Amino acid sequence: MEEVSKRLQKVQREVQRHLAEIIRSKGMAAFDGALVTVSEVRMSPDLSYAKIYISVFPSTKRDAVMKSLEEKNKAIRGELGRIVAKQFRIVPELSFFEDTTLDYVQHIDDLLHK
């Protein structure tokens, strides 16, 4: 596995922080009452593409939230662009993915309790 540069790590953290704030500002009502968090951001080395991993609680609303995020992708990218315009040369293309870590943890916990 290749090592991620310090600069790339810093940019990923910055993008994660800004996206979390953008999503939080939309409120839970925008996502059918679900709690939505940005659990991780992975960017391409040239910073032109970002994979955004989203955690949704309750997980039963995951599909609706992911659909909503895809529909709002351009608007979210636009907001991110306004925030980071002075910091980054380009605003990355955003792709949203489900973070299923919580489901995995719950599954392991269930297995251990049996």
HELIX and SHEET records of a PDB file:
HELIX    1   1 LYS A    6  LYS A   26  1                                  21    
HELIX    2   2 MET A   28  PHE A   31  5                                   4    
HELIX    3   3 SER A   59  LYS A   61  5                                   3    
HELIX    4   4 ARG A   62  GLU A   71  1                                  10    
HELIX    5   5 ASN A   73  VAL A   84  1                                  12    
HELIX    6   6 THR A  101  HIS A  113  1                                  13    
SHEET    1   A 3 LEU A  35  MET A  43  0                                        
SHEET    2   A 3 TYR A  49  PHE A  57 -1                                        
SHEET    3   A 3 GLU A  93  GLU A  98  1                                        
END                                                                             
